Amino acid sequence: MGQKPTAGYSIDIKKVKIKGKIVTIYVNEKVPGREEMVDDIITYPIAQIKFNHLPSEVNILNYDSGDKFPCLI
């Protein structure tokens, strides 16, 4: 999701699928509405998952659209 210009953004983890050493994480982004009052501050929304073993591949997809997000591990 990266840097955002205001508060009001978040990431919700909806589903995690594990197939062998490949992990696919499905997320939804929350974006503030046009009329929503938010703080005027730069934010960096994140979500974290703890793995017992480091997977060989991690995919992060938008739960609704299937669009792929960048992943930092």
Beta strands, then each sheet from edge to edge (+ up, - down):
strand 1: 10-19
strand 2: 22-30
strand 3: 57-62
strand 4: 68-69
sheet 1: 1+ 2- 3- 4+
end
